[in-house]
Amino acid sequence: MAGLFDFFEEAAASQVLPFAVYCKPGSNIITGIFQRLPHRHSINFNKKGFVFAPFTGNQAIFIPDYASVVVTAPLEAAPYPVSAVAQPDVDTSAKEAFERLVSKSIELIMQGTFEKLVCSRTERIPLEKCDVVAVYKKMLRAYPNAFRYCFFDPLAGLWMGATPEQLLKADGGNISTVALAGTQLYDENNEVLWPEKEKQEQQFVTDYITGQLHGLVSDISVSNPYTFRAGNIVHIKTDIWGTASPGSLRQILQRLHPTPAVCGLPKQEAMQFLLHNEGYNREYYSGFLGEVNPDGQTDLFVNLRCMKIDDNSVQLFMGCGVTKDSDPEKEFMETVNKSMTMRKILV
Ligand SMILES: C=C(O[C@@H]1C=C(C(=O)O)C=C[C@H]1O)C(=O)O
């Protein structure tokens, strides 16, 4: 009988029908959902399946279980130690353009137009041929604490990523989410200390999320912020959980996405600013993805540390939170560090 990786090899090679292959943080079960017919389904929170939504949140793609073959496989291979891969040569014009965007954002924050903006950029790496399944297998072993996925849809293209950020977990009335922000390089020889700027940036996210949950979620609990490692970098993380009113999942999601961890404050204005000023289309980067299950666990993640794989190139996506205390050059370096998550598995 054909196993998950047979389906995956075939679906990735032919690139005709939508599919998703994923493994949850800390899990050793890989799930594949392979749609049987070339029909585009829209998201329906009453059906079980896999959702893939763009940054703007509009027109999410949905692969329903009932229209697909769903297979699982155990993750048996040992962890893959990601090697020290050299950082890429700096593309001066990309660096200057990004620093201009960050400077403009700082100015608008100083003027009071925004409290926070998350600026992002994309980088294209030429690649003759990408062995999608081999790269995915490497990613599975390299980032055990991330949500590791590969997704394909004929219009959206082929995407892969290892995201550290949960957007929403819901099981019956119990829901949880996280506020994740603040970034520095992981250094095993030094204790992690967080500057005020990073703490403040992360606090914005925690306050926004708890504020948005009020009215829809009761008994909201918030953990203390703690340091969380994601590959070669560390973040500040706060866990947030509570009890949701029945049938409120779609509304909670609308209120949360996109959080100020990936967009900005105020939300709608920040989104418009980013759409008009980043100079490229984020598409599904900083959107959300994962399992929807009205009768069980819904498990959604923010699409970060991801890439889009085309015939002859790979496009990387990375961003960073900008506040009034940001330094444009440091923010650019932060995006380089974040790009290493995917770069390391491409070598
Ligand atoms: C925007 C990204 O990451 C987000 C931004 C962070 C930051 O500004 O420090 C940290 C984690 C993520 O919430 C990205 O990885 O592209």
PDBQT file of the ligand as one rigid body, heavy atoms in Angstrom, charges set to zero:
ROOT
HETATM    1  C1  LIG A 401       8.033  38.624  11.181  1.00  0.00    +0.000 C 
HETATM    2  C2  LIG A 401       8.720  37.553  11.590  1.00  0.00    +0.000 C 
HETATM    3  O1  LIG A 401       8.776  37.146  12.882  1.00  0.00    +0.000 OA
HETATM    4  C3  LIG A 401       7.987  37.762  13.880  1.00  0.00    +0.000 C 
HETATM    5  C4  LIG A 401       8.639  38.977  14.397  1.00  0.00    +0.000 C 
HETATM    6  C5  LIG A 401       9.498  38.924  15.474  1.00  0.00    +0.000 C 
HETATM    7  C6  LIG A 401      10.274  40.153  15.886  1.00  0.00    +0.000 C 
HETATM    8  O2  LIG A 401      10.006  41.228  15.363  1.00  0.00    +0.000 OA
HETATM    9  O3  LIG A 401      11.176  40.058  16.723  1.00  0.00    +0.000 OA
HETATM   10  C7  LIG A 401       9.643  37.739  16.200  1.00  0.00    +0.000 C 
HETATM   11  C8  LIG A 401       8.879  36.661  15.942  1.00  0.00    +0.000 C 
HETATM   12  C9  LIG A 401       7.777  36.721  14.975  1.00  0.00    +0.000 C 
HETATM   13  O4  LIG A 401       6.592  37.042  15.618  1.00  0.00    +0.000 OA
HETATM   14  C10 LIG A 401       9.454  36.684  10.623  1.00  0.00    +0.000 C 
HETATM   15  O5  LIG A 401      10.010  35.665  11.054  1.00  0.00    +0.000 OA
HETATM   16  O6  LIG A 401       9.444  36.985   9.426  1.00  0.00    +0.000 OA
ENDROOT
TORSDOF 0
